[in-house]
Amino acid sequence: MAELIVESYQNSTVNAILEDLGKKYKIDTTGNLLSEDSPVDEIKFKYRTYSECVRMLYRKAGVTVS
């Protein structure tokens, strides 16, 4: 079972958050980094999987993924 993520961030960017999650939870985030980084005012992950966190981050930043 994947480790659940419990973190919160303020005044950061999508890529900075993904890189931090990668370091803390030993996850390869390179495939999820944005070519054009987007700011994130605030986001909280309460017992979420990594894929849920990525979806939440993208949605919060207004990034559409096909």
C-alpha positions in Angstrom: 0.0 0.0 0.0 1.2 3.5 -0.9 2.2 5.8 2.0 -0.4 8.5 2.6 0.7 12.1 2.5 0.0 14.6 5.3 1.4 18.0 4.5 0.4 21.6 4.0 2.0 24.4 2.0 1.6 28.2 1.7 2.9 30.6 -0.9 4.7 28.0 -3.0 4.6 26.7 -6.5 3.5 23.4 -8.0 7.0 22.2 -8.8 8.4 23.2 -5.4 5.7 21.3 -3.6 6.2 18.2 -5.8 10.0 18.3 -5.3 9.4 18.6 -1.5 7.0 15.7 -1.5 9.5 13.7 -3.6 12.3 14.3 -1.0 10.1 13.6 2.0 8.3 10.5 0.7 11.0 9.2 -1.7 8.9 9.6 -4.8 10.2 10.2 -8.3 8.3 13.4 -9.3 10.1 14.2 -12.5 7.1 13.1 -14.7 4.7 15.4 -12.8 6.8 18.6 -12.9 5.3 21.4 -15.0 7.2 23.0 -17.8 5.6 26.3 -16.7 5.5 26.4 -13.0 2.3 27.8 -11.3 1.9 29.5 -7.9 -0.1 27.9 -5.2 -1.4 30.2 -2.4 -2.3 27.3 0.0 -3.0 23.6 -0.1 -3.4 20.9 2.5 -3.0 17.2 1.9 -4.7 15.1 4.7 -4.0 11.4 4.2 -3.8 11.5 0.4 -2.0 9.3 -2.1 0.6 10.9 -4.2 -1.6 10.8 -7.3 -4.4 12.5 -5.4 -2.0 15.2 -4.4 -0.9 15.8 -8.0 -4.5 16.1 -9.1 -5.3 18.5 -6.3 -2.2 20.6 -7.1 -3.0 20.7 -10.8 -6.6 21.6 -10.2 -5.6 24.4 -7.7 -3.1 25.8 -10.2 -5.7 25.7 -13.0 -3.7 23.2 -15.0 -5.7 20.9 -17.3 -4.4 17.4 -17.9 -5.7 15.2 -20.7 
